[in-house]
Amino acid sequence: MFTNKNQPSGEQSKSMSSYLSPLVQQIQPSGIRRFFDLAAGSKDIISLGVGEPDFKTPWHVREACVYSLERGFTGYTSNAGMPELREGIANYLHARFNLDYDPANQIITTVGGSEAIDLALRALISPGDEILIPEPCYISYSPITAIGGGVPVGIETFGKDRFKLTAEGLEAKITPRSKILILCYPSNPTGAIMSREDWEPIAKVVEKHDLIVISDEIYAELTYGSNHVSFASLPGMMDRTILVSGFSKAFAMTGWRMGYACGHPELISAMLKIHQYTVMCAPSMGQVAALEALTNGMEEKDRMVDSYNQRRRLIVKGLREAGLECHEPQGAFYAFPSIAGTGLTSDEFAKRLLREFRVAAVPGSVFGLGGEGYLRCSYATSVSQLNEALERIGALVALLKKERENKA
Amino acid sequence: MEQVNELKRKVLELLKEDARRTPELLATLLGAEEEEVKTAIEQMEKEHVIVKYATVVNWDKVDDERVTALIEVQITPERGRGFEGIAERIYLYPQVKSVYLMSGAYDLLVEVEGRNLREVANFVSEKLSPIDSVLSTKTNFTLKKYKQDGIIFEDHEEDNRLMISP
């Protein structure tokens, strides 16, 4: 019996937590969630904490979905997703990133990129396998690795390298148990990207140590100045790589939960097994919307990317003028300034920014190794809000400087 | 028409969104030099690419009665001048807010604004219809404006994203 507040029990009570899986119990709640709770409830806060586009899904995409619902397209699709959508994804990946996947057995559509990563990990991990994760990175990789029975091994990346992964950094963390490398470039939270030259030495290490790569390329469309280079497009890497992506960031479709994974047919088939026993298929209405986005959405996407790029310039200049060191992010929609010079931890800085200046941003420490001393600021917000937020950040930095001088 | 280069086009797009943006802000957004942007704007003002900086007003929200009509006008073009002369005779009236030459069932689309229905009706019967080459007019009163120049007047698409998200 577990404890029940309303019903006093004469029997020996047992707490509910003793029923929970030890794997789940060891997982910490997300640091982003903690900050969300702090910020929730206040109305007049400017948020730079949002990890999603500030655009609505383009109307033609929403309209295509509504129209298909009206016609009664509400049933299951095949487990891997509508054949037309898989073909659309194959054509898109070929045109944009020079990748050739067979839609028949190398592509599976999933409930967001998140499910694809989970499937990949569950299909690959044997208990105790070590999963290499360059950090700072998206908050989920390490917990879902642990839930899957793997051992997450962080690889710290540094501001001086513009948060790129280096072959030496990777090599230093490899042990006989290393099995998977999770990549996420363009990077959330740092905005770092990897060029072909950056990738080549990484690919050598991957080959030498016989690693499998899960490459989360959800931000691939959001690069500024140079085109995204998919890790799978490097010589010899296609069969070792599970490419994970989705529609959330490029087409402003976060709530639709539409993602996909591509890779070697045997890997995809293993992932498909888990997928069909857990979620059956991605939502049919989401698949219709995704197909419309791929077919007719490139112009809208370009317009959105153009707009992010403008605001990227604004925030980087503004943060530097506010007195914070900030490398130039080349992808995604986050600036990752250093707040180390202010004498506060990233957690303290973010809390004071929120409480005293009503700007929400995410402390770098929640993103793992190397994140401490930084702040993640999303620039997917309006120009006027950005300007106001930058002024307030400047005011906090000035205040902190004064406080330090008074102490000295 | 002069070929508008890339910078000028972007400047125009950004000013169309918000005409109060300063050259400094425009330069930052576009990654250009402030001087470059200033020069581009001055040139475009001089060439009448930028005709005017105006404010888009939703008059429905102001306690200020006014009615707008879109009038389809059929005319006989004049020898030698076509539609130009007649269009000018019409657009010079201050009540006339816009005039377009159209393809299709009629020739000119004339937007007329007045304080009330009678004022617009009077304009049509006393000024517009009597013009020699005007063959017919068809007056359509607008009841409500939803969108103008790409701007939705009552935009229901609020930002309802979570304050903090992954």
Interface residues (C-beta under 8 A of the other chain):
Chain A: S30 I32 F35 F36 A39 A40 S42 I45 S47 G49 V50 G51 E52 D54 K56 Y138 I139 S140 N188 Q310 R311 R313 L314 K317 A360 V362 V383 N387
Chain B: L14 D18 R21 L25 T28 L29 L30 G31 E157 D159 R161 L162 M163 I164 S165 P166
